[in-house]
C-alpha cells in the first residue's frame, strides 16, 4: 500500500475513534446528569451540606490551595476524625440532652465526600 492510502485509512480510523469517544462522553454526561436529577431532594441537600463542610475544612487545613480541594482517602479520613466522628448532633428535641452523632450520620458524610470524589474523577480535576 502506498503512503496516501495508509494516511486516508488512518484518518478514517481516527474519525471513527473520535466519534465513539464523543458518543461515550455524551452517554456518561447524560447518565451522570440523570442520576443527579433523579436523586432524592433530601439526599442532595444532605450531600451538599457535607460537601461544603469538607471543602471548608480543606481550605482551612491546607491554606486555601486549589489542589487541597481534591478528595483523597487520607483527606477523607482526617476530615472524619477532625469534624465528624464524635460530633454532637445538630438536631435536638427541645429540652433534651445533646448526643453524639451515630453511624448513619458518619456514613452519610462518607457518602457525600465519595460523591464529590466521583464528580472530580468524572471531570478529571487532578490532571
C-alpha positions as CSV (number, residue, x, y, z in Angstrom):
1,X,0.0,0.0,0.0
2,X,1.2,3.4,-0.7
3,X,1.5,6.2,1.9
4,X,-1.5,8.1,0.6
5,X,-3.9,5.1,1.1
6,X,-2.4,4.4,4.6
7,X,-2.9,8.1,5.5
8,X,-6.5,8.0,4.4
9,X,-7.1,4.8,6.4
10,X,-5.5,6.4,9.4
11,X,-7.8,9.5,9.1
12,X,-10.9,7.2,8.8
13,X,-9.9,5.2,11.8
14,X,-9.2,8.5,13.7
15,X,-12.7,9.8,12.8
16,X,-14.3,6.6,14.0
17,X,-12.4,6.7,17.3
18,X,-13.3,10.3,17.8
19,X,-16.9,9.6,17.0
20,X,-17.0,6.7,19.5
21,X,-15.3,8.8,22.2
22,X,-17.8,11.7,21.7
23,X,-20.7,9.3,21.9
24,X,-19.2,7.7,25.1
25,X,-18.7,11.2,26.6
26,X,-22.3,12.2,25.8
27,X,-23.6,8.9,27.3
28,X,-21.5,9.4,30.5
29,X,-22.6,13.1,30.9
30,X,-26.3,12.2,30.3
31,X,-26.1,9.3,32.8
32,X,-24.5,11.5,35.5
33,X,-27.0,14.3,34.9
34,X,-29.9,11.9,35.1
35,X,-28.6,10.4,38.3
36,X,-28.4,13.9,39.9
37,X,-31.8,14.9,38.6
38,X,-33.4,11.6,39.8
39,X,-31.7,11.7,43.2
40,X,-33.9,12.3,46.2
41,X,-34.0,16.0,47.2
42,X,-33.2,15.1,50.8
43,X,-30.1,13.2,49.7
44,X,-28.9,16.1,47.5
45,X,-29.4,18.5,50.5
46,X,-27.6,16.2,52.8
47,X,-24.7,15.7,50.4
48,X,-24.4,19.4,49.6
49,X,-24.1,20.2,53.3
50,X,-21.4,17.6,54.0
51,X,-19.5,18.5,50.8
52,X,-19.5,22.2,51.7
53,X,-18.2,21.3,55.1
54,X,-15.5,19.1,53.6
55,X,-14.4,21.9,51.2
56,X,-14.3,24.5,54.0
57,X,-12.3,22.1,56.2
58,X,-9.8,21.6,53.3
59,X,-9.5,25.3,52.8
60,X,-8.8,25.8,56.5
61,X,-6.4,22.9,56.8
62,X,-4.4,23.4,53.6
63,X,-4.2,27.2,53.4
64,X,-6.8,27.6,50.6
65,X,-4.7,25.9,47.9
66,X,-6.8,24.7,44.9
67,X,-5.1,21.3,44.9
68,X,-6.2,20.9,48.5
69,X,-9.8,20.6,47.4
70,X,-9.1,17.3,45.6
71,X,-10.7,14.4,47.5
72,X,-8.2,11.7,48.7
73,X,-8.6,8.8,51.0
74,X,-6.3,10.4,53.6
75,X,-8.2,13.7,53.5
76,X,-11.5,11.9,54.0
77,X,-10.2,10.0,57.0
78,X,-8.7,13.2,58.5
79,X,-12.0,15.1,57.9
80,X,-13.9,12.3,59.6
81,X,-11.6,12.4,62.5
82,X,-11.5,16.2,62.8
83,X,-15.1,17.2,62.1
84,X,-17.5,14.2,62.0
85,X,-16.7,11.4,64.4
86,X,-17.7,12.3,68.0
87,X,-19.5,15.5,67.0
88,X,-22.7,16.4,68.8
89,X,-25.8,16.1,66.8
90,X,-27.0,19.4,65.3
91,X,-30.7,18.3,65.7
92,X,-32.1,18.1,69.2
93,X,-35.6,17.9,70.6
94,X,-36.4,20.8,72.8
95,X,-35.3,20.1,76.4
96,X,-33.3,17.0,75.5
97,X,-29.6,16.4,76.3
98,X,-27.1,16.7,73.4
99,X,-25.9,13.4,72.0
100,X,-23.1,12.3,69.7
101,X,-24.0,11.5,66.1
102,X,-24.4,7.9,65.2
103,X,-23.0,5.6,62.5
104,X,-25.7,6.6,60.0
105,X,-24.6,10.3,60.1
106,X,-21.0,9.3,59.7
107,X,-21.8,7.1,56.7
108,X,-23.8,10.0,55.2
109,X,-20.7,12.2,55.4
110,X,-18.6,9.4,53.8
111,X,-21.1,9.0,51.0
112,X,-21.2,12.8,50.4
113,X,-17.4,13.1,50.1
114,X,-17.3,10.0,47.9
115,X,-19.9,11.6,45.7
116,X,-17.7,14.7,45.5
117,X,-14.8,12.4,44.5
118,X,-16.9,10.8,41.8
119,X,-17.7,14.3,40.4
120,X,-14.0,15.2,40.5
121,X,-12.9,11.9,38.8
122,X,-15.5,12.5,36.1
123,X,-14.2,16.0,35.5
124,X,-10.6,14.8,35.9
125,X,-9.8,17.7,38.2
126,X,-6.4,16.3,39.2
127,X,-5.0,16.1,35.7
